[in-house]
Amino acid sequence: MNIHVVSSVNEIISDQLAGKTVIVIDVLRATSTIITAIANGCSGVIPVETVQQAKNSQIQGDLLGGERFCQKIHGFDLGNSPFEYGPEIVAGKTIVMTTTNGTRAIQKSQKAAHILAGSMLNATACAVKALEFGKDIVVLCSGTNDAFSLEDGLCAGLLEEMVRLSEKTVATNDFGTAMMHAYDRVRSGLTEAILSCSNGTRLAKLGLTEDIVYCTQINKLKVVPLFQDGMMKQIKQIAAF
């Protein structure tokens, strides 16, 4: 089995994903928020690229969620903080979401055999589920405005480590190897490392340090959202790992 880690959504061609399992990562904050929403009982998250697409996709009862420039979009119900997606808000609801990077990465992965939402929150469960599909894995870091983001790379390194615990013969590309070593270097101070990176600094200046602390918790959740029928949906939880 092969794992190919991609540094940002700008670095992948959709046709390269055909027949593969793609794990989309946007640690700060889209996939962390999608995973949290589904863990809190939402029926599914419809990821779209633009604000207008989100409005056009909404039907009665759906919630609109997302961000531009790290802020909630005017007229939307929710922003992109996982703390906005509590069970009292999202349980039983469908959410139409657009974010600057993460939902675009999901949309660009449409030719894959399977698309999973991964983050630090569900790293082990996501790795286990990806292995169950038995296909080569592409870990797609969403990045920020088509550039690499450290938090996504560190999460990719964590996911690769989790895969290797179960599949000893896995091969990876050089970038994936570099990210696995980078994660190993900062694992004992992961939150601090991400607080000091560019996106961590930006969010902290906006008063969103609590989001960063939450999103850097490893294996807090067992939910693994899978893209099916146009939305990210909950699939069977991993019983134990």
N, C-alpha and C positions, 0 to 999 in steps of 0.2 A: 504494500500500500504506500502511496505517496501523499505527502502533505505539501502544498504550495502556499506560502504566505505572501499576500499581496499588500504593499505598503499603503495604497489609497485607491479609492474608486476610480481615479483617473488612470491607473496603471493596468486596468484589466479590459480585455475585449470580450464582449458577451459570448461570442462563439467559443471561446476557450473554456467556458464553463459547462458545455454540453456533456451530459452523462456523469457529472460529478456532484458531490455533496458540497454545498457552499455554506460556510458559517460566516454570517455577517456580524461584524463587531462595530459598535459605536458606544464605547464605554461612557463617554460624557456627551449625550446621555440617552440617545434614542433606543438602542437595544436594551439598555438597563431599564428604561421606562416601560418598554413593551413587555419585557419579562415580568416586571412588577405588576403591571396592569392585569396580565393574564393570571398571575399567581393570586391576585385579588378578585378573581372571578369574572373578569370581562369576557364576553363571548368571542371576541376576536378583534384584531387591529388591522385595518385596511391601510397599507402604506402607499402614499402617492407622492409625486415629486413637487407639485406646485400648490399654491394656496387655492387657485381657481379649481384645480382638479379635486381638492378636498371638498370644497363647497358643492361642486357638481355631483360628487359621490355620496354626499350625505342624504340619508332618507330619514323620515320622521322617527325620532327616538335615538338616533345616533348622536354621539358626542364628537365634536371637532377638537383635535389636539395637535399641538406642534409649536414650533418656534421659528423665528428669524432673528439673527443677531443675538441668540441666547434668550430672547424675550418672547413671551406669549404673543401670538398673532392677534391683532385687533379683531374682536368679534368672535373669537374661538372660546370654547368652554374651558379648555385646559391648555397649559403650556407644555414644557418638556421636562418638568421635574417629577421624579418618581413619587414624591410626597403628595402630588396632586391626584394621584391615581389610587386612592384608598378604596377599600371594598364598599364603603358607603356611597361612593360616587360611581364606580365602574361596574359593580357586580351586575351581570346580566345584560350589559350594554355592549354595543359595537362601537368602536372608536375609529374614526377616520383621521389619520395622522400624516402630517407633512413636516419634515425637519430639513435642515440645511444639507445634511450629509447622509445620515443613516437610512432614511426611507428611500433616498435616491440609490444607495447601494443595493438595497433589496430589489428595487425595480430593475436595476442593471443586471441582476442575477437570474432573470426569468428563464433563461435557457438551461439552467442547472436541473439535474434530476431531483434534487432536494435542496431547500433553502431553510436553514435554521438561524434563529437569533441567538447569538452568544454574547456573554459578558463575563466579568469576574463573578457575578452573582450566581451563575449557573454553570461554571466552568466544567466541573466533573460530569455533571448530568449531560451537558451538551456534547462533550467528548465521547461519552459512552453511546449516546444516541447516534452520533455521526458514524462511529465504528459499526453499529448495527446495520447500517445501510450497505456496508461492504464495498464502497466505491472510493476512488481517490477523493481526497478532501482539499478544498480550497478555502483558506481562511482569509476573508476579505476585510481588511481594515478600512473603515469608511474614511478616516482621515478628516481633515478640515479644509474646505475650499480647495480640494484636489491635491492637498499636500499631506505628508505623513504626520500623524499625531502620536506622540510617545505612549499615551495611555492605551491606545489600540494595539500598538506593537507589543507592549508588555503583556496585554491580555492574550495576544496571539502566542507569545512564548509560554504562558501558563497553559493554554489549551493544548499546545503541542506536548508539553510535559504530561498532561493528563492522558493524552492519547498514547504516549509511549509507555505509560504504566501498564496498559493493556495489550499493546501491539508493539513488541520489541523490534520487529523488522521494518518498521516504517522508515521511509527516506524523506528528506525534506530539501528545500532549496536553501541557498546560503543566507538569504534574508531571514528565513524561518529559524535557522540555526543561531543567527545573531540575536534574534529576539528571545529565544529560549535562554541564551546566556545572559542577556540583559535582565530578563525577569529574575533569574537566579541571583543576580548581583544585588537586586533591590528588594527581594521578597520580604525581608525583615522590616523594611521601612517603605512598603509599597505606597501607602497613603501619602506619606511625606514626599516621595518622589513625584507623585502625580500632582500634588498641590504645587510643586515647584515648576512643572512643565507649562507650556504656553496656555493650553486650554484650562489647566487647573488655576493658573494665575488669573486668567480672564474671568472665570466663574467666581473665584473668591472675591475679586473686586466688585462683583455684582451682588455680593452677599449670599452666595450659594455654596459656601464651604460645606454645609451639611449634606448637600447633594453629592459632593466628591467623596466624603467619608462613607456615605451609604454605598455608592457605586463601586467602591474599592473593597467591599467585603467579599471574601472568597467563599463560594459554595453556600451562600445564605439560602438559596432557593433551588428546588429540583425541577422547576418547570422548564421545558424546552419548546419554545414556540416553533411551529413548522408552517411554512407558507403553503396553504391549500385553498383552492377556489377563490383566489384573489385576496386572501387575508392571512395574517399570522394567527394560528389557532393553537390551543393547548393540545399536546399529544400525551400519551400515557406517561405518567410520571415514573421516574426511576425509583424502584422500591428501596434499593440500598446500593451504596458504593463505598 
